């Protein structure tokens, strides 16, 4: 999750600056809510990964479910506003659910 958060943040920044296109569909428009949701996905991925490595299972479960919900909201928002599917947000949702289930 830590690696996913770092890669997602770097790719999102490159997409926002126009350096790369087509990697994260919908990010090129630089709409403020898309920027906020992608930053939240990256931050929750980093925090969730750190909590999982630290062994704090209760907090990791909470961050995992929030991470999954933010990924789902981002996925749905991009679908309705940009009519596109973002695989990175789908992976974020799956990783969040995986963290929630495995941190027992």
Biopython code that builds the backbone (N, CA, C, O; Angstrom):
import numpy as np
from Bio.PDB.StructureBuilder import StructureBuilder

atoms = [
    (1, "UNK", "N", (0.819, -1.182, 0.000)),
    (1, "UNK", "CA", (0.000, 0.000, 0.000)),
    (1, "UNK", "C", (0.866, 1.251, 0.000)),
    (1, "UNK", "O", (0.522, 2.254, -0.625)),
    (2, "UNK", "N", (1.974, 1.188, 0.692)),
    (2, "UNK", "CA", (2.874, 2.343, 0.713)),
    (2, "UNK", "C", (3.405, 2.615, -0.691)),
    (2, "UNK", "O", (3.435, 3.760, -1.142)),
    (3, "UNK", "N", (3.817, 1.570, -1.364)),
    (3, "UNK", "CA", (4.319, 1.713, -2.724)),
    (3, "UNK", "C", (3.216, 2.225, -3.655)),
    (3, "UNK", "O", (3.470, 3.084, -4.500)),
    (4, "UNK", "N", (2.010, 1.709, -3.507)),
    (4, "UNK", "CA", (0.886, 2.183, -4.316)),
    (4, "UNK", "C", (0.637, 3.668, -4.078)),
    (4, "UNK", "O", (0.418, 4.418, -5.029)),
    (5, "UNK", "N", (0.667, 4.099, -2.819)),
    (5, "UNK", "CA", (0.444, 5.508, -2.497)),
    (5, "UNK", "C", (1.499, 6.414, -3.111)),
    (5, "UNK", "O", (1.175, 7.482, -3.630)),
    (6, "UNK", "N", (2.749, 5.998, -3.054)),
    (6, "UNK", "CA", (3.827, 6.802, -3.623)),
    (6, "UNK", "C", (3.713, 6.877, -5.147)),
    (6, "UNK", "O", (3.823, 7.956, -5.729)),
    (7, "UNK", "N", (3.494, 5.741, -5.780)),
    (7, "UNK", "CA", (3.373, 5.714, -7.240)),
    (7, "UNK", "C", (2.152, 6.507, -7.694)),
    (7, "UNK", "O", (2.225, 7.257, -8.667)),
    (8, "UNK", "N", (1.024, 6.344, -6.989)),
    (8, "UNK", "CA", (-0.197, 7.062, -7.346)),
    (8, "UNK", "C", (0.012, 8.574, -7.225)),
    (8, "UNK", "O", (-0.437, 9.329, -8.087)),
    (9, "UNK", "N", (0.677, 9.012, -6.182)),
    (9, "UNK", "CA", (0.930, 10.439, -5.992)),
    (9, "UNK", "C", (1.835, 10.989, -7.090)),
    (9, "UNK", "O", (1.572, 12.067, -7.624)),
    (10, "UNK", "N", (2.890, 10.266, -7.431)),
    (10, "UNK", "CA", (3.809, 10.725, -8.477)),
    (10, "UNK", "C", (3.105, 10.788, -9.827)),
    (10, "UNK", "O", (3.238, 11.777, -10.548)),
    (11, "UNK", "N", (2.358, 9.744, -10.177)),
    (11, "UNK", "CA", (1.671, 9.720, -11.462)),
    (11, "UNK", "C", (0.591, 10.799, -11.517)),
    (11, "UNK", "O", (0.402, 11.428, -12.558)),
    (12, "UNK", "N", (-0.122, 11.021, -10.406)),
    (12, "UNK", "CA", (-1.146, 12.071, -10.376)),
    (12, "UNK", "C", (-0.522, 13.449, -10.571)),
    (12, "UNK", "O", (-1.064, 14.276, -11.304)),
    (13, "UNK", "N", (0.606, 13.701, -9.924)),
    (13, "UNK", "CA", (1.287, 14.996, -10.090)),
    (13, "UNK", "C", (1.742, 15.178, -11.532)),
    (13, "UNK", "O", (1.609, 16.268, -12.087)),
    (14, "UNK", "N", (2.273, 14.134, -12.141)),
    (14, "UNK", "CA", (2.693, 14.223, -13.537)),
    (14, "UNK", "C", (1.499, 14.439, -14.467)),
    (14, "UNK", "O", (1.610, 15.147, -15.468)),
    (15, "UNK", "N", (0.362, 13.830, -14.137)),
    (15, "UNK", "CA", (-0.842, 14.028, -14.953)),
    (15, "UNK", "C", (-1.365, 15.447, -14.808)),
    (15, "UNK", "O", (-1.822, 16.040, -15.784)),
    (16, "UNK", "N", (-1.304, 15.998, -13.602)),
    (16, "UNK", "CA", (-1.792, 17.368, -13.381)),
    (16, "UNK", "C", (-0.925, 18.406, -14.075)),
    (16, "UNK", "O", (-1.428, 19.427, -14.546)),
    (17, "UNK", "N", (0.358, 18.151, -14.137)),
    (17, "UNK", "CA", (1.257, 19.112, -14.781)),
    (17, "UNK", "C", (1.262, 18.968, -16.298)),
    (17, "UNK", "O", (1.836, 19.804, -16.997)),
    (18, "UNK", "N", (0.634, 17.926, -16.808)),
    (18, "UNK", "CA", (0.569, 17.723, -18.245)),
    (18, "UNK", "C", (1.760, 16.992, -18.814)),
    (18, "UNK", "O", (1.902, 16.896, -20.033)),
    (19, "UNK", "N", (2.616, 16.476, -17.961)),
    (19, "UNK", "CA", (3.799, 15.751, -18.412)),
    (19, "UNK", "C", (3.411, 14.441, -19.086)),
    (19, "UNK", "O", (3.981, 14.072, -20.112)),
    (20, "UNK", "N", (2.439, 13.739, -18.507)),
    (20, "UNK", "CA", (1.936, 12.506, -19.111)),
    (20, "UNK", "C", (0.419, 12.634, -19.278)),
    (20, "UNK", "O", (-0.242, 13.347, -18.523)),
    (21, "UNK", "N", (-0.109, 11.947, -20.256)),
    (21, "UNK", "CA", (-1.552, 11.970, -20.476)),
    (21, "UNK", "C", (-2.049, 10.550, -20.679)),
    (21, "UNK", "O", (-1.322, 9.684, -21.166)),
    (22, "UNK", "N", (-3.284, 10.326, -20.303)),
    (22, "UNK", "CA", (-3.920, 9.040, -20.530)),
    (22, "UNK", "C", (-3.670, 7.995, -19.469)),
    (22, "UNK", "O", (-4.309, 6.943, -19.490)),
    (23, "UNK", "N", (-2.765, 8.244, -18.545)),
    (23, "UNK", "CA", (-2.472, 7.253, -17.503)),
    (23, "UNK", "C", (-3.602, 7.211, -16.478)),
    (23, "UNK", "O", (-4.082, 6.132, -16.133)),
    (24, "UNK", "N", (-4.028, 8.364, -15.992)),
    (24, "UNK", "CA", (-5.134, 8.471, -15.046)),
    (24, "UNK", "C", (-6.251, 9.259, -15.728)),
    (24, "UNK", "O", (-6.268, 10.488, -15.668)),
    (25, "UNK", "N", (-7.167, 8.571, -16.364)),
    (25, "UNK", "CA", (-8.230, 9.273, -17.097)),
    (25, "UNK", "C", (-9.014, 10.214, -16.193)),
    (25, "UNK", "O", (-9.373, 9.852, -15.072)),
    (26, "UNK", "N", (-9.274, 11.406, -16.675)),
    (26, "UNK", "CA", (-10.028, 12.396, -15.927)),
    (26, "UNK", "C", (-9.171, 13.359, -15.147)),
    (26, "UNK", "O", (-9.647, 14.429, -14.767)),
    (27, "UNK", "N", (-7.915, 13.017, -14.895)),
    (27, "UNK", "CA", (-7.046, 13.878, -14.108)),
    (27, "UNK", "C", (-6.506, 15.060, -14.915)),
    (27, "UNK", "O", (-6.123, 16.080, -14.341)),
    (28, "UNK", "N", (-6.475, 14.928, -16.225)),
    (28, "UNK", "CA", (-5.941, 16.008, -17.054)),
    (28, "UNK", "C", (-6.800, 17.268, -16.971)),
    (28, "UNK", "O", (-6.308, 18.374, -17.198)),
    (29, "UNK", "N", (-8.084, 17.102, -16.644)),
    (29, "UNK", "CA", (-8.971, 18.265, -16.547)),
    (29, "UNK", "C", (-8.647, 19.130, -15.327)),
    (29, "UNK", "O", (-9.049, 20.292, -15.266)),
    (30, "UNK", "N", (-7.934, 18.575, -14.370)),
    (30, "UNK", "CA", (-7.514, 19.255, -13.140)),
    (30, "UNK", "C", (-8.693, 19.831, -12.355)),
    (30, "UNK", "O", (-8.583, 20.887, -11.733)),
    (31, "UNK", "N", (-9.812, 19.125, -12.395)),
    (31, "UNK", "CA", (-10.968, 19.542, -11.602)),
    (31, "UNK", "C", (-10.626, 19.390, -10.130)),
    (31, "UNK", "O", (-9.995, 18.410, -9.735)),
    (32, "UNK", "N", (-11.034, 20.349, -9.323)),
    (32, "UNK", "CA", (-10.594, 20.419, -7.928)),
    (32, "UNK", "C", (-11.001, 19.184, -7.121)),
    (32, "UNK", "O", (-10.215, 18.710, -6.301)),
    (33, "UNK", "N", (-12.203, 18.654, -7.331)),
    (33, "UNK", "CA", (-12.631, 17.484, -6.565)),
    (33, "UNK", "C", (-11.832, 16.247, -6.949)),
    (33, "UNK", "O", (-11.546, 15.406, -6.098)),
    (34, "UNK", "N", (-11.471, 16.129, -8.216)),
    (34, "UNK", "CA", (-10.636, 15.005, -8.648)),
    (34, "UNK", "C", (-9.258, 15.105, -8.004)),
    (34, "UNK", "O", (-8.691, 14.094, -7.591)),
    (35, "UNK", "N", (-8.728, 16.296, -7.918)),
    (35, "UNK", "CA", (-7.428, 16.510, -7.275)),
    (35, "UNK", "C", (-7.497, 16.141, -5.798)),
    (35, "UNK", "O", (-6.604, 15.468, -5.283)),
    (36, "UNK", "N", (-8.550, 16.578, -5.116)),
    (36, "UNK", "CA", (-8.707, 16.287, -3.683)),
    (36, "UNK", "C", (-8.886, 14.793, -3.451)),
    (36, "UNK", "O", (-8.277, 14.233, -2.539)),
    (37, "UNK", "N", (-9.710, 14.146, -4.258)),
    (37, "UNK", "CA", (-9.936, 12.707, -4.088)),
    (37, "UNK", "C", (-8.670, 11.904, -4.359)),
    (37, "UNK", "O", (-8.395, 10.936, -3.650)),
    (38, "UNK", "N", (-7.904, 12.283, -5.361)),
    (38, "UNK", "CA", (-6.676, 11.541, -5.636)),
    (38, "UNK", "C", (-5.635, 11.758, -4.543)),
    (38, "UNK", "O", (-4.893, 10.837, -4.202)),
    (39, "UNK", "N", (-5.575, 12.968, -3.995)),
    (39, "UNK", "CA", (-4.665, 13.212, -2.872)),
    (39, "UNK", "C", (-5.091, 12.388, -1.664)),
    (39, "UNK", "O", (-4.243, 11.839, -0.961)),
    (40, "UNK", "N", (-6.398, 12.296, -1.414)),
    (40, "UNK", "CA", (-6.900, 11.501, -0.296)),
    (40, "UNK", "C", (-6.577, 10.024, -0.492)),
    (40, "UNK", "O", (-6.203, 9.344, 0.464)),
    (41, "UNK", "N", (-6.713, 9.524, -1.705)),
    (41, "UNK", "CA", (-6.380, 8.124, -1.986)),
    (41, "UNK", "C", (-4.906, 7.863, -1.694)),
    (41, "UNK", "O", (-4.569, 6.864, -1.059)),
    (42, "UNK", "N", (-4.033, 8.746, -2.150)),
    (42, "UNK", "CA", (-2.598, 8.566, -1.924)),
    (42, "UNK", "C", (-2.257, 8.635, -0.438)),
    (42, "UNK", "O", (-1.465, 7.832, 0.055)),
    (43, "UNK", "N", (-2.843, 9.582, 0.271)),
    (43, "UNK", "CA", (-2.555, 9.732, 1.703)),
    (43, "UNK", "C", (-3.061, 8.539, 2.502)),
    (43, "UNK", "O", (-2.347, 8.020, 3.361)),
    (44, "UNK", "N", (-4.292, 8.098, 2.225)),
    (44, "UNK", "CA", (-4.821, 6.948, 2.951)),
    (44, "UNK", "C", (-4.051, 5.674, 2.633)),
    (44, "UNK", "O", (-3.934, 4.800, 3.492)),
    (45, "UNK", "N", (-3.523, 5.549, 1.420)),
    (45, "UNK", "CA", (-2.692, 4.394, 1.083)),
    (45, "UNK", "C", (-1.414, 4.401, 1.910)),
    (45, "UNK", "O", (-1.005, 3.368, 2.438)),
    (46, "UNK", "N", (-0.787, 5.562, 2.021)),
    (46, "UNK", "CA", (0.444, 5.656, 2.820)),
    (46, "UNK", "C", (0.183, 5.391, 4.297)),
    (46, "UNK", "O", (0.901, 4.621, 4.936)),
    (47, "UNK", "N", (-0.846, 6.030, 4.831)),
    (47, "UNK", "CA", (-1.160, 5.857, 6.261)),
    (47, "UNK", "C", (-1.560, 4.417, 6.550)),
    (47, "UNK", "O", (-1.124, 3.840, 7.546)),
    (48, "UNK", "N", (-2.385, 3.833, 5.686)),
    (48, "UNK", "CA", (-2.806, 2.444, 5.890)),
    (48, "UNK", "C", (-1.639, 1.477, 5.843)),
    (48, "UNK", "O", (-1.564, 0.542, 6.641)),
    (49, "UNK", "N", (-0.726, 1.705, 4.903)),
    (49, "UNK", "CA", (0.449, 0.846, 4.826)),
    (49, "UNK", "C", (1.346, 0.969, 6.040)),
    (49, "UNK", "O", (1.875, -0.030, 6.529)),
    (50, "UNK", "N", (1.521, 2.180, 6.527)),
    (50, "UNK", "CA", (2.351, 2.396, 7.717)),
    (50, "UNK", "C", (1.699, 1.757, 8.945)),
    (50, "UNK", "O", (2.378, 1.118, 9.749)),
    (51, "UNK", "N", (0.387, 1.929, 9.089)),
    (51, "UNK", "CA", (-0.307, 1.322, 10.226)),
    (51, "UNK", "C", (-0.259, -0.198, 10.173)),
    (51, "UNK", "O", (-0.126, -0.855, 11.206)),
    (52, "UNK", "N", (-0.367, -0.755, 8.978)),
    (52, "UNK", "CA", (-0.296, -2.213, 8.846)),
    (52, "UNK", "C", (1.092, -2.724, 9.216)),
    (52, "UNK", "O", (1.218, -3.754, 9.877)),
    (53, "UNK", "N", (2.129, -2.012, 8.795)),
    (53, "UNK", "CA", (3.489, -2.426, 9.150)),
    (53, "UNK", "C", (3.763, -2.270, 10.641)),
    (53, "UNK", "O", (4.507, -3.055, 11.229)),
    (54, "UNK", "N", (3.155, -1.250, 11.248)),
    (54, "UNK", "CA", (3.353, -1.015, 12.679)),
    (54, "UNK", "C", (2.574, -2.008, 13.531)),
    (54, "UNK", "O", (2.856, -2.155, 14.720)),
    (55, "UNK", "N", (1.604, -2.686, 12.941)),
    (55, "UNK", "CA", (0.829, -3.676, 13.680)),
    (55, "UNK", "C", (-0.362, -3.106, 14.415)),
    (55, "UNK", "O", (-0.949, -3.799, 15.246)),
    (56, "UNK", "N", (-0.737, -1.887, 14.147)),
    (56, "UNK", "CA", (-1.897, -1.267, 14.775)),
    (56, "UNK", "C", (-3.145, -1.682, 14.007)),
    (56, "UNK", "O", (-3.591, -0.977, 13.102)),
    (57, "UNK", "N", (-3.706, -2.834, 14.378)),
    (57, "UNK", "CA", (-4.780, -3.445, 13.608)),
    (57, "UNK", "C", (-6.080, -2.657, 13.655)),
    (57, "UNK", "O", (-6.768, -2.557, 12.638)),
    (58, "UNK", "N", (-6.432, -2.103, 14.790)),
    (58, "UNK", "CA", (-7.681, -1.356, 14.910)),
    (58, "UNK", "C", (-7.694, -0.130, 14.020)),
    (58, "UNK", "O", (-8.659, 0.112, 13.295)),
    (59, "UNK", "N", (-6.628, 0.638, 14.075)),
    (59, "UNK", "CA", (-6.531, 1.835, 13.246)),
    (59, "UNK", "C", (-6.398, 1.468, 11.776)),
    (59, "UNK", "O", (-6.921, 2.174, 10.914)),
    (60, "UNK", "N", (-5.704, 0.372, 11.479)),
    (60, "UNK", "CA", (-5.540, -0.064, 10.093)),
    (60, "UNK", "C", (-6.882, -0.451, 9.487)),
    (60, "UNK", "O", (-7.135, -0.177, 8.314)),
    (61, "UNK", "N", (-7.745, -1.087, 10.277)),
    (61, "UNK", "CA", (-9.086, -1.447, 9.776)),
    (61, "UNK", "C", (-9.889, -0.193, 9.452)),
    (61, "UNK", "O", (-10.565, -0.135, 8.425)),
    (62, "UNK", "N", (-9.817, 0.799, 10.317)),
    (62, "UNK", "CA", (-10.566, 2.044, 10.086)),
    (62, "UNK", "C", (-10.050, 2.754, 8.845)),
    (62, "UNK", "O", (-10.836, 3.186, 8.002)),
    (63, "UNK", "N", (-8.735, 2.876, 8.730)),
    (63, "UNK", "CA", (-8.146, 3.530, 7.563)),
    (63, "UNK", "C", (-8.449, 2.716, 6.298)),
    (63, "UNK", "O", (-8.673, 3.292, 5.234)),
    (64, "UNK", "N", (-8.457, 1.397, 6.405)),
    (64, "UNK", "CA", (-8.761, 0.541, 5.254)),
    (64, "UNK", "C", (-10.155, 0.784, 4.712)),
    (64, "UNK", "O", (-10.337, 0.883, 3.499)),
    (65, "UNK", "N", (-11.142, 0.882, 5.591)),
    (65, "UNK", "CA", (-12.514, 1.099, 5.120)),
    (65, "UNK", "C", (-12.671, 2.514, 4.571)),
    (65, "UNK", "O", (-13.372, 2.718, 3.580)),
    (66, "UNK", "N", (-12.025, 3.490, 5.207)),
    (66, "UNK", "CA", (-12.078, 4.860, 4.670)),
    (66, "UNK", "C", (-11.387, 4.917, 3.310)),
    (66, "UNK", "O", (-11.877, 5.575, 2.392)),
    (67, "UNK", "N", (-10.268, 4.241, 3.177)),
    (67, "UNK", "CA", (-9.524, 4.169, 1.924)),
    (67, "UNK", "C", (-10.385, 3.555, 0.822)),
    (67, "UNK", "O", (-10.403, 4.052, -0.303)),
    (68, "UNK", "N", (-11.089, 2.487, 1.141)),
    (68, "UNK", "CA", (-11.967, 1.838, 0.168)),
    (68, "UNK", "C", (-13.115, 2.757, -0.243)),
    (68, "UNK", "O", (-13.463, 2.825, -1.422)),
    (69, "UNK", "N", (-13.699, 3.458, 0.716)),
    (69, "UNK", "CA", (-14.817, 4.360, 0.413)),
    (69, "UNK", "C", (-14.352, 5.531, -0.441)),
    (69, "UNK", "O", (-15.033, 5.911, -1.393)),
    (70, "UNK", "N", (-13.201, 6.107, -0.114)),
    (70, "UNK", "CA", (-12.676, 7.225, -0.915)),
    (70, "UNK", "C", (-12.356, 6.748, -2.332)),
    (70, "UNK", "O", (-12.622, 7.465, -3.296)),
    (71, "UNK", "N", (-11.797, 5.563, -2.467)),
    (71, "UNK", "CA", (-11.544, 5.004, -3.800)),
    (71, "UNK", "C", (-12.827, 4.796, -4.586)),
    (71, "UNK", "O", (-12.875, 5.064, -5.787)),
    (72, "UNK", "N", (-13.874, 4.317, -3.907)),
    (72, "UNK", "CA", (-15.169, 4.116, -4.555)),
    (72, "UNK", "C", (-15.793, 5.445, -4.972)),
    (72, "UNK", "O", (-16.318, 5.568, -6.079)),
    (73, "UNK", "N", (-15.735, 6.435, -4.089)),
    (73, "UNK", "CA", (-16.276, 7.760, -4.415)),
    (73, "UNK", "C", (-15.532, 8.351, -5.614)),
    (73, "UNK", "O", (-16.159, 8.908, -6.516)),
    (74, "UNK", "N", (-14.226, 8.237, -5.631)),
    (74, "UNK", "CA", (-13.428, 8.751, -6.746)),
    (74, "UNK", "C", (-13.773, 8.018, -8.038)),
    (74, "UNK", "O", (-13.889, 8.636, -9.096)),
    (75, "UNK", "N", (-13.933, 6.711, -7.951)),
    (75, "UNK", "CA", (-14.280, 5.910, -9.121)),
    (75, "UNK", "C", (-15.638, 6.310, -9.682)),
    (75, "UNK", "O", (-15.787, 6.476, -10.893)),
    (76, "UNK", "N", (-16.625, 6.464, -8.808)),
    (76, "UNK", "CA", (-17.971, 6.850, -9.241)),
    (76, "UNK", "C", (-17.980, 8.283, -9.776)),
    (76, "UNK", "O", (-18.613, 8.560, -10.795)),
    (77, "UNK", "N", (-17.283, 9.191, -9.094)),
    (77, "UNK", "CA", (-17.251, 10.586, -9.529)),
    (77, "UNK", "C", (-16.644, 10.710, -10.927)),
    (77, "UNK", "O", (-17.174, 11.433, -11.770)),
    (78, "UNK", "N", (-15.549, 10.015, -11.173)),
    (78, "UNK", "CA", (-14.935, 10.050, -12.496)),
    (78, "UNK", "C", (-15.847, 9.435, -13.549)),
    (78, "UNK", "O", (-15.877, 9.883, -14.695)),
    (79, "UNK", "N", (-16.582, 8.416, -13.158)),
    (79, "UNK", "CA", (-17.491, 7.781, -14.110)),
    (79, "UNK", "C", (-18.583, 8.749, -14.558)),
    (79, "UNK", "O", (-18.926, 8.803, -15.739)),
    (80, "UNK", "N", (-19.125, 9.509, -13.613)),
    (80, "UNK", "CA", (-20.213, 10.420, -13.950)),
    (80, "UNK", "C", (-19.730, 11.728, -14.584)),
    (80, "UNK", "O", (-20.383, 12.244, -15.491)),
    (81, "UNK", "N", (-18.610, 12.267, -14.128)),
    (81, "UNK", "CA", (-18.173, 13.562, -14.656)),
    (81, "UNK", "C", (-17.348, 13.444, -15.926)),
    (81, "UNK", "O", (-17.512, 14.246, -16.845)),
    (82, "UNK", "N", (-16.469, 12.464, -15.990)),
    (82, "UNK", "CA", (-15.579, 12.342, -17.143)),
    (82, "UNK", "C", (-15.939, 11.155, -18.028)),
    (82, "UNK", "O", (-15.309, 10.950, -19.065)),
    (83, "UNK", "N", (-16.932, 10.376, -17.641)),
    (83, "UNK", "CA", (-17.345, 9.169, -18.381)),
    (83, "UNK", "C", (-16.158, 8.254, -18.655)),
    (83, "UNK", "O", (-15.969, 7.770, -19.771)),
    (84, "UNK", "N", (-15.371, 8.029, -17.623)),
    (84, "UNK", "CA", (-14.180, 7.204, -17.773)),
    (84, "UNK", "C", (-14.001, 6.304, -16.553)),
    (84, "UNK", "O", (-14.543, 6.582, -15.484)),
    (85, "UNK", "N", (-13.250, 5.244, -16.718)),
    (85, "UNK", "CA", (-12.955, 4.305, -15.646)),
    (85, "UNK", "C", (-11.484, 4.434, -15.300)),
    (85, "UNK", "O", (-10.628, 4.387, -16.184)),
    (86, "UNK", "N", (-11.184, 4.598, -14.012)),
    (86, "UNK", "CA", (-9.805, 4.744, -13.556)),
    (86, "UNK", "C", (-9.403, 3.477, -12.802)),
    (86, "UNK", "O", (-9.914, 3.208, -11.715)),
    (87, "UNK", "N", (-8.504, 2.715, -13.374)),
    (87, "UNK", "CA", (-8.080, 1.458, -12.765)),
    (87, "UNK", "C", (-7.360, 1.684, -11.434)),
    (87, "UNK", "O", (-7.423, 0.833, -10.547)),
    (88, "UNK", "N", (-6.680, 2.817, -11.287)),
    (88, "UNK", "CA", (-5.970, 3.101, -10.036)),
    (88, "UNK", "C", (-6.949, 3.255, -8.880)),
    (88, "UNK", "O", (-6.664, 2.799, -7.773)),
    (89, "UNK", "N", (-8.094, 3.886, -9.113)),
    (89, "UNK", "CA", (-9.095, 4.005, -8.055)),
    (89, "UNK", "C", (-9.739, 2.656, -7.745)),
    (89, "UNK", "O", (-10.109, 2.390, -6.602)),
    (90, "UNK", "N", (-9.869, 1.820, -8.747)),
    (90, "UNK", "CA", (-10.391, 0.469, -8.519)),
    (90, "UNK", "C", (-9.410, -0.340, -7.669)),
    (90, "UNK", "O", (-9.821, -1.071, -6.769)),
    (91, "UNK", "N", (-8.128, -0.209, -7.954)),
    (91, "UNK", "CA", (-7.104, -0.891, -7.153)),
    (91, "UNK", "C", (-7.115, -0.351, -5.728)),
    (91, "UNK", "O", (-6.952, -1.114, -4.776)),
    (92, "UNK", "N", (-7.307, 0.958, -5.574)),
    (92, "UNK", "CA", (-7.374, 1.563, -4.240)),
    (92, "UNK", "C", (-8.538, 0.976, -3.449)),
    (92, "UNK", "O", (-8.397, 0.680, -2.263)),
    (93, "UNK", "N", (-9.668, 0.811, -4.089)),
    (93, "UNK", "CA", (-10.832, 0.250, -3.415)),
    (93, "UNK", "C", (-10.556, -1.191, -2.970)),
    (93, "UNK", "O", (-10.891, -1.575, -1.849)),
    (94, "UNK", "N", (-9.952, -1.970, -3.840)),
    (94, "UNK", "CA", (-9.632, -3.364, -3.513)),
    (94, "UNK", "C", (-8.601, -3.433, -2.388)),
    (94, "UNK", "O", (-8.736, -4.256, -1.482)),
    (95, "UNK", "N", (-7.575, -2.585, -2.431)),
    (95, "UNK", "CA", (-6.568, -2.577, -1.367)),
    (95, "UNK", "C", (-7.173, -2.164, -0.022)),
    (95, "UNK", "O", (-6.815, -2.719, 1.017)),
    (96, "UNK", "N", (-8.079, -1.202, -0.040)),
    (96, "UNK", "CA", (-8.739, -0.789, 1.197)),
    (96, "UNK", "C", (-9.567, -1.904, 1.804)),
    (96, "UNK", "O", (-9.535, -2.122, 3.015)),
    (97, "UNK", "N", (-10.305, -2.605, 0.968)),
    (97, "UNK", "CA", (-11.104, -3.739, 1.459)),
    (97, "UNK", "C", (-10.192, -4.843, 1.963)),
    (97, "UNK", "O", (-10.477, -5.477, 2.979)),
    (98, "UNK", "N", (-9.098, -5.073, 1.254)),
    (98, "UNK", "CA", (-8.140, -6.100, 1.662)),
    (98, "UNK", "C", (-7.518, -5.761, 3.024)),
    (98, "UNK", "O", (-7.336, -6.643, 3.863)),
    (99, "UNK", "N", (-7.194, -4.482, 3.237)),
    (99, "UNK", "CA", (-6.638, -4.067, 4.517)),
    (99, "UNK", "C", (-7.685, -4.225, 5.630)),
    (99, "UNK", "O", (-7.364, -4.693, 6.722)),
    (100, "UNK", "N", (-8.910, -3.842, 5.357)),
    (100, "UNK", "CA", (-9.972, -3.967, 6.352)),
    (100, "UNK", "C", (-10.192, -5.416, 6.761)),
    (100, "UNK", "O", (-10.353, -5.710, 7.946)),
    (101, "UNK", "N", (-10.201, -6.323, 5.788)),
    (101, "UNK", "CA", (-10.460, -7.726, 6.074)),
    (101, "UNK", "C", (-9.270, -8.403, 6.749)),
    (101, "UNK", "O", (-9.452, -9.216, 7.655)),
    (102, "UNK", "N", (-8.060, -8.075, 6.316)),
    (102, "UNK", "CA", (-6.889, -8.779, 6.836)),
    (102, "UNK", "C", (-6.410, -8.268, 8.192)),
    (102, "UNK", "O", (-5.686, -8.984, 8.883)),
    (103, "UNK", "N", (-6.786, -7.066, 8.594)),
    (103, "UNK", "CA", (-6.337, -6.509, 9.877)),
    (103, "UNK", "C", (-7.310, -6.890, 10.978)),
    (103, "UNK", "O", (-8.051, -6.041, 11.474)),
    (104, "UNK", "N", (-7.313, -8.134, 11.356)),
    (104, "UNK", "CA", (-8.215, -8.604, 12.417)),
    (104, "UNK", "C", (-7.449, -8.883, 13.675)),
    (104, "UNK", "O", (-8.037, -9.287, 14.679)),
]
sb = StructureBuilder()
sb.init_structure("model")
sb.init_model(0)
sb.init_chain("A")
sb.init_seg("    ")
for serial, (resi, resn, name, xyz) in enumerate(atoms, 1):
    if name == "N":
        sb.init_residue(resn, " ", resi, " ")
    sb.init_atom(name, np.array(xyz, "f"), 0.0, 1.0, " ", f" {name:<3s}", serial, name[0])
structure = sb.get_structure()
